[in-house]
Amino acid sequence: MNSSLKNYLNDTNIIIVIDSLDGGGAESQAIKLANGLKKENINITLFPLRSGGVLTKHAKDLDIELIEGNLQSSRNIKSFVRGFLLLCKTIRLKNPAIVHSFLPFSNFIGSLAGLISRAKYIITSRRGLIKLNYLKKRWRLLDKISNFLSDKIIVNSEAIIDEMISVDSVDLDKVICIRNGINLEKFNIKDYCVSDMRSELSLSNSDFAWAKVANFSTIKGHKDLINAFKNINTKYNSKLFLIGKDNGTLNELKDLVIKQNLESKIKFLGFREDIAEILLAMDGYICASHTEGFSNAILEAMASGLPIVATKVGGNSEIIKNKKNGLLVKSKDVNAITRAMTKIMEDSHLSQKLSKDALKTVNQKYNTKKMINSYIDVYKKAVK
């Protein structure tokens, strides 16, 4: 770490507050950030409000300092108060502290605890669009409060900035855009035996394997994708693998697959930690979401060298340039999704071009190191 950074940050503690360490894009990014800061010898504490979660072991394996709030639910007043007081106590013990929260509930709790405990600087984050229920109405007031209490608000796409200015009337000077980053080294195909993974997934050499990585909720567009996949001509020997944890729609989707007689073609893999190995064994990637902030999964698909079809929502169009490094389609347009997937399977020249340009894009713009440095720049300015 350079000397100027030591002068600015070696006596400051950064506390990252997040709802939980359950599987999800924000949670993964929070852990990457904490680990990157730790490697720069910056004092970092990760404070999930709820204990447990599938990524907790990963954070512990990285030797990140972890203090869990043990909040059972926002409606359990007793556990809520205990968790809030523990966060306040942690901030006071860690002062001078920068409190940086990641999700709507964490933003409110983190900014309020930061104010009460006199944190040196308060940073909140907006990682998705308000529309389509990203923030339910009952959370809108709390979100406005956290915006007001924040010294800076970090977003991960220009689409979110536009929305915050138009809907929340937030001062543009208060908002900073830092793109998500991924660990590109994880996607080095030389480290994996692709044939073993394809064998595990019962894929033959002639199968064209599609993947979608997203937790199962309405806004992720799984239903549209299943209906689109049904319309793909059987001559392509295509299969679809859906990866993620259930956020309420998994059983409905499984029933739909059965109803469409697609059980042999569409497989639910659940939450997986071997995403890189799975994606490197695929032939294409599809994002059918109705809304996105800035998709980690698309970046991972790019790093895997896959041709990508994505809906033109949120930050997707900031990552994907249509017909250059992927194909963009209208959200909820089942026929358009079918046509785009078919085009990639039909046109090997186009598929190879999209793959090559996608890999080039992610290597140039979206690596973890670049993301970490951008956050460090924000923290440095906060403690000057």
C-alpha positions in Angstrom: 0.0 0.0 0.0 1.4 3.4 -0.9 2.5 5.9 1.7 -0.3 8.4 1.0 -2.9 5.8 1.5 -1.4 4.8 4.8 -1.5 8.4 5.9 -5.2 8.6 5.1 -6.6 5.3 6.1 -4.4 3.4 8.5 -6.1 4.9 11.6 -9.6 4.6 10.1 -11.9 1.6 10.4 -14.3 0.8 7.6 -17.5 -1.0 8.7 -19.5 -2.7 5.9 -23.1 -3.2 6.9 -25.3 -5.6 4.9 -28.6 -7.4 5.6 -27.1 -10.8 5.5 -24.5 -13.0 3.8 -27.1 -15.1 2.0 -26.3 -15.7 -1.6 -26.7 -12.7 -3.9 -24.9 -10.2 -6.0 -24.7 -7.5 -3.4 -23.5 -9.9 -0.8 -20.8 -11.3 -3.1 -19.6 -7.8 -3.9 -19.5 -6.8 -0.2 -17.2 -9.8 0.5 -15.0 -9.0 -2.5 -14.7 -5.4 -1.3 -13.9 -6.4 2.3 -11.3 -8.9 1.2 -9.7 -6.4 -1.2 -9.4 -3.8 1.5 -8.0 -6.4 3.9 -5.3 -7.2 1.3 -4.4 -3.5 1.3 -4.0 -3.6 5.1 -7.0 -1.3 5.6 -9.0 -2.0 8.8 -12.2 -3.6 7.7 -15.2 -5.2 9.6 -18.1 -6.9 7.9 -21.3 -6.5 9.8 -24.2 -8.6 8.5 -27.4 -7.7 10.4 -28.6 -11.3 10.2 -26.4 -14.2 11.2 -25.8 -17.2 9.1 -26.1 -17.2 5.3 -24.5 -19.4 2.7 -21.6 -17.0 2.2 -20.7 -16.7 5.9 -18.2 -19.5 5.7 -16.5 -17.9 2.7 -16.1 -14.7 4.5 -14.6 -16.5 7.5 -12.3 -18.5 5.3 -10.9 -15.2 4.0 -10.2 -14.2 7.6 -12.4 -11.1 7.3 -13.4 -9.7 10.7 -17.1 -10.6 11.1 -19.5 -9.2 13.7 -23.1 -10.5 13.2 -26.1 -8.6 14.4 -28.2 -11.7 15.0 -31.3 -9.8 13.8 -34.1 -12.4 13.4 -36.5 -10.2 11.5 -37.4 -6.5 11.2 -40.7 -7.3 13.0 -39.0 -8.9 16.0 -38.5 -5.7 18.1 -36.3 -7.3 20.7 -33.8 -8.7 18.2 -34.0 -5.6 16.2 -33.0 -3.4 19.1 -30.2 -5.8 20.1 -28.8 -5.8 16.6 -29.1 -2.0 16.3 -27.3 -1.4 19.6 -24.6 -3.9 18.8 -24.0 -2.0 15.5 -23.9 1.3 17.4 -21.4 -0.2 19.9 -19.2 -1.5 17.1 -19.1 1.9 15.4 -18.1 3.6 18.7 -15.4 1.0 19.4 -14.1 1.4 15.9 -14.1 5.2 15.7 -12.9 7.0 13.7 -15.1 4.9 11.4 -16.5 5.0 7.9 -19.9 3.2 7.9 -20.7 1.8 4.4 -24.0 0.0 3.9 -25.1 -2.0 0.9 -28.9 -2.7 0.7 -32.1 -0.8 1.5 -32.7 -2.1 5.1 -28.9 -1.9 5.8 -28.8 1.6 4.4 -31.4 2.8 6.9 -30.0 1.0 9.9 -26.4 1.8 9.0 -26.9 5.5 8.4 -29.0 5.9 11.5 -26.5 4.0 13.7 -23.7 6.0 12.1 -25.4 9.3 12.9 -26.1 8.3 16.6 -22.6 6.8 17.1 -20.9 9.8 15.4 -19.2 7.9 12.6 -16.7 10.0 10.7 -18.4 9.3 7.3 -21.6 7.6 6.2 -21.9 5.9 2.8 -25.0 4.1 1.6 -25.6 2.2 -1.7 -28.3 1.8 -4.3 -27.8 -1.4 -6.3 -31.1 -1.7 -8.1 -33.9 0.2 -9.6 -36.9 1.3 -7.5 -39.5 0.2 -10.1 -40.8 -3.4 -10.2 -40.8 -3.6 -6.4 -37.0 -3.2 -5.8 -38.1 -1.0 -2.9 -41.6 -1.7 -1.6 -43.7 1.3 -0.7 -43.2 0.8 3.0 -39.5 1.2 2.5 -39.6 4.4 0.4 -39.6 6.7 3.4 -36.8 4.8 5.1 -34.8 5.0 1.9 -35.3 8.8 1.6 -34.1 9.1 5.3 -30.9 7.1 4.6 -30.3 9.2 1.4 -30.5 12.3 3.6 -28.2 11.0 6.3 -25.6 9.8 3.8 -22.4 11.8 3.0 -22.2 9.8 -0.3 -24.4 7.3 -2.1 -22.6 4.8 -4.2 -24.5 3.2 -7.2 -23.3 0.7 -9.7 -25.0 1.9 -12.9 -25.9 5.1 -14.7 -29.5 4.0 -14.9 -29.7 4.1 -11.1 -28.3 7.7 -11.1 -30.9 8.8 -13.5 -33.6 7.3 -11.4 -32.4 8.8 -8.2 -32.2 12.3 -9.7 -35.7 12.1 -11.3 -37.5 10.1 -8.5 -35.7 11.0 -5.3 -34.4 14.4 -6.3 -30.9 13.5 -4.9 -28.1 16.0 -5.4 -25.9 14.6 -8.2 -22.8 15.7 -6.3 -23.7 13.2 -3.6 -23.8 10.2 -5.9 -20.8 8.2 -7.1 -21.0 5.4 -9.7 -18.6 2.4 -9.1 -19.1 -0.5 -11.4 -19.1 -4.1 -10.0 -15.9 -6.0 -10.5 -15.1 -9.7 -10.6 -12.1 -11.9 -10.0 -11.1 -12.7 -13.5 -8.5 -15.3 -12.4 -11.4 -17.6 -11.3 -12.4 -17.9 -14.9 -9.2 -19.2 -16.3 -10.3 -22.2 -18.2 -6.9 -23.9 -17.8 -7.8 -24.4 -14.1 -10.8 -26.6 -14.9 -11.7 -29.8 -16.7 -14.7 -28.7 -18.7 -15.5 -32.2 -19.9 -15.9 -33.4 -16.3 -18.5 -30.7 -15.6 -20.3 -31.4 -18.8 -20.3 -35.0 -17.9 -21.7 -34.2 -14.4 -24.5 -32.2 -16.1 -25.2 -35.0 -18.6 -24.2 -32.9 -21.5 -23.1 -34.5 -24.8 -20.8 -32.8 -27.3 -23.7 -32.0 -29.5 -25.8 -30.3 -26.7 -25.9 -26.5 -26.7 -26.0 -25.6 -23.0 -27.5 -22.3 -21.7 -27.2 -20.9 -18.2 -28.9 -18.3 -16.1 -27.6 -17.4 -12.7 -30.1 -15.5 -10.6 -32.1 -16.1 -7.4 -35.6 -17.2 -8.1 -37.9 -14.2 -7.9 -40.5 -12.7 -10.3 -38.3 -9.8 -11.4 -35.6 -12.1 -12.7 -37.8 -13.3 -15.6 -37.4 -17.0 -15.3 -41.0 -17.6 -16.4 -40.4 -15.7 -19.6 -37.2 -17.7 -20.2 -38.9 -21.0 -19.7 -41.6 -20.1 -22.1 -39.0 -18.8 -24.7 -37.0 -22.0 -24.3 -40.1 -24.1 -25.0 -40.2 -22.5 -28.5 -36.7 -23.3 -29.5 -36.5 -25.9 -32.3 -35.6 -29.3 -31.0 -32.9 -29.7 -33.7 -30.5 -27.6 -31.6 -30.3 -30.1 -28.7 -30.4 -27.2 -26.3 -30.5 -27.5 -22.5 -31.0 -24.8 -19.9 -29.5 -24.7 -16.4 -31.0 -22.4 -13.8 -28.8 -21.5 -10.8 -29.7 -19.6 -7.7 -31.5 -19.8 -4.4 -35.3 -19.6 -3.9 -36.7 -16.2 -3.2 -40.3 -17.3 -3.6 -41.0 -18.6 -7.1 -39.0 -21.8 -7.4 -41.9 -24.2 -6.9 -44.0 -22.3 -9.4 -41.2 -22.5 -12.0 -40.7 -26.2 -11.4 -44.4 -26.7 -12.0 -44.2 -24.7 -15.2 -41.3 -26.9 -16.5 -43.4 -30.0 -15.8 -46.4 -28.5 -17.5 -44.3 -27.7 -20.6 -42.8 -31.2 -20.6 -39.3 -29.8 -20.3 -38.0 -31.8 -17.4 -35.3 -33.4 -19.5 -34.2 -30.0 -21.0 -34.4 -27.6 -18.1 -32.5 -28.3 -14.8 -32.6 -26.4 -11.5 -29.1 -26.6 -9.9 -29.9 -24.5 -6.7 -27.3 -22.3 -5.1 -23.8 -23.2 -6.2 -20.3 -22.0 -5.3 -18.7 -23.5 -8.4 -20.2 -20.9 -10.8 -17.0 -20.4 -12.7 -16.7 -24.1 -13.4 -20.3 -24.4 -14.5 -20.2 -21.3 -16.8 -17.0 -22.4 -18.5 -18.8 -25.7 -19.4 -21.7 -23.7 -21.0 -22.2 -22.6 -24.6 -24.3 -19.5 -24.0 -25.8 -17.2 -21.3 -29.2 -15.7 -21.0 -30.4 -12.9 -18.7 -34.2 -12.4 -18.9 -34.6 -10.0 -16.0 -37.3 -7.4 -15.8 -35.0 -5.1 -13.9 -31.3 -5.0 -13.1 -28.9 -2.7 -11.3 -25.6 -4.0 -12.7 -25.5 -7.7 -13.2 -22.6 -9.7 -11.7 -23.8 -12.7 -13.5 -23.5 -11.1 -16.9 -19.9 -10.1 -16.0 -19.1 -13.7 -15.0 -20.6 -15.0 -18.3 -18.4 -12.5 -20.2 -15.4 -13.7 -18.2 -16.3 -17.2 -19.2 -16.2 -16.3 -22.9 -19.9 -16.9 -23.5 -22.2 -15.3 -26.1 -24.8 -13.5 -24.1 -28.5 -12.6 -24.6 -29.8 -10.0 -22.1 -32.9 -7.9 -21.7 -32.5 -4.2 -22.2 -33.1 -3.1 -18.7 -31.2 -1.1 -16.1 -27.4 -1.5 -16.3 -27.6 -4.3 -18.8 -27.3 -1.9 -21.7 -24.3 -0.3 -20.1 -22.5 -3.6 -20.1 -23.8 -5.1 -23.3 -23.6 -3.2 -26.6 -26.1 -4.8 -29.0 -24.5 -7.1 -31.7 -21.0 -6.2 -30.4 -20.5 -8.1 -27.2 -23.9 -9.6 -26.8 -27.5 -9.4 -28.0 -30.1 -7.1 -26.3 -33.8 -7.9 -26.3 -36.9 -6.2 -25.0 -37.9 -7.3 -21.5 -40.8 -9.7 -21.2 -40.8 -10.4 -25.0 -40.8 -14.2 -25.1 -40.5 -14.3 -28.9 -37.6 -11.9 -29.0 -35.7 -14.0 -26.4 -36.4 -17.2 -28.5 -35.1 -15.5 -31.7 -32.0 -14.2 -30.0 -31.1 -17.6 -28.5 -31.8 -19.3 -31.8 -29.6 -16.8 -33.7 -26.6 -17.5 -31.5 -27.1 -21.3 -31.9 -27.4 -20.9 -35.7 -24.6 -18.4 -36.4 -21.3 -19.7 -35.1 -19.4 -16.7 -36.6 -21.6 -14.3 -34.6 -21.4 -16.4 -31.5 -17.6 -16.4 -31.6 -17.5 -12.6 -32.3 -19.8 -11.9 -29.3 -17.7 -14.2 -27.1 -14.4 -12.6 -28.0 -15.7 -9.0 -27.6 -17.4 -9.9 -24.3 -14.1 -11.3 -22.9 -12.3 -8.2 -24.0 -14.8 -5.9 -22.4 -14.8 -7.6 -19.0 -11.0 -7.7 -18.9 -10.7 -4.0 -19.7 -13.4 -2.6 -17.5 -14.7 -4.9 -14.8 -11.9 -6.5 -12.8 -12.0 -6.6 -9.0 -8.8 -4.6 -8.6 -10.3 -1.6 -10.5 -13.4 -1.7 -8.3 -11.4 -1.9 -5.1 -9.2 1.1 -6.1 -12.4 3.1 -6.9 -13.8 2.5 -3.4 -10.4 3.3 -1.8 -10.4 6.7 -3.6 -13.8 7.4 -2.0 -12.6 6.4 1.4 -9.5 8.5 1.1 -11.5 11.6 0.3 -13.8 10.9 3.2 -10.9 11.0 5.8 -8.9 13.9 4.4 
